[in-house]
Every structure is written in structure tokens, then in C-alpha cells.
Amino acid sequence: MAIASLVFSIAWIAGIGSIVAIILGFLSRRKTERLTGAKSGADVALAGLILGFAGLVFAAVFWVVLPAGNGGNAITSSPSYIDGSHYATMNYSNDTPESTLCAPSNVSSGDSAGLWTNGCQDAWATARFAINNGPGGGLNVN
């Protein structure tokens, strides 16, 4: 069990290995305390416990940071981002300034203002580029 604890703590497996390592480490240490002459097993179990807890902390950070993406602002599949993108696409005209179209006052209630604004700004920039660089439109990115 002590060796299995150490192996699972090294084979992190997105935090699952760490949880198994901690459980096996505790069980192994308790078992070796009851037996005499099994000191080396307790040391290996302790190493598995320490690495297991370190892996668990890393897993917590991993699972919090990963979904946030780039500061939480680049999640293009969020409903708020899609709502902002849809709003800009439906209300865009070539003479509409981005600051007017993507103003915070246009954010629907319940939407994340930051994600909605990012979606709106991305759609505005895409529409503006397409209009200004389309056939006969020339290269006018002002």
C-alpha cells in the first residue's frame, strides 16, 4: 500500500491519483504503526502522503485556472459572450462606433458584463473588417 501510495501520488491523473495516494498513504501508515519492524514502509507511505497533498493542491489550482482561460475573458462559448456577439452582429452599421455599440448600458441583465463586452467587441471588429475589406471596399481599417 505504501508503494501504491507513492506511485499514485506521482501519477497525478488530474488530481484523482492524489486522492488515491492520500487514502492509501493513511491506510499504510496506520497498518505499519501496528506492525513491528516496518519502518521503511511508513517512510514510503509518508512520501506518498506528502506528494499526494501537494498534487491535491496543484489539482485545485489546475481546475480553477483551466476553466477561467485567459483571465476569464476569452471564454467564447459562454452565454454572455455569445449574447454580446449576437447583439453587435444584429445592430452593427459601418458608422456605429464600437464604444457606442458595445457600451455597458447595452448589456442584458443577467449577462456577465466583461464577457458580453468582449463578444460585442469581437463581433464589431469582425463586421468592420469584413465591410472595409470586402470586394470594392479597399483597405480602410480606420
Stockholm file with secondary structure:
# STOCKHOLM 1.0

chainA/1-142         MAIASLVFSIAWIAGIGSIVAIILGFLSRRKTERLTGAKSGADVALAGLILGFAGLVFAAVFWVVLPAGNGGNAITSSPSYIDGSHYATMNYSNDTPESTLCAPSNVSSGDSAGLWTNGCQDAWATARFAINNGPGGGLNVN
#=GR chainA/1-142 SS CHHHHHHHHHSCGGGHHHHHHHHHHHHHHHHHHHSSSCHHHHHHHHHHHHHHHHHHHHHHHHHHHHHHTTTTSCCTTSHHHHHHHHHHHHHCCTTSCHHHHTCGGGSCTTSCHHHHHHHHHHHHHHHHHHHHTSTTTCSCCC
#=GC SS_cons         CHHHHHHHHHSCGGGHHHHHHHHHHHHHHHHHHHSSSCHHHHHHHHHHHHHHHHHHHHHHHHHHHHHHTTTTSCCTTSHHHHHHHHHHHHHCCTTSCHHHHTCGGGSCTTSCHHHHHHHHHHHHHHHHHHHHTSTTTCSCCC
//
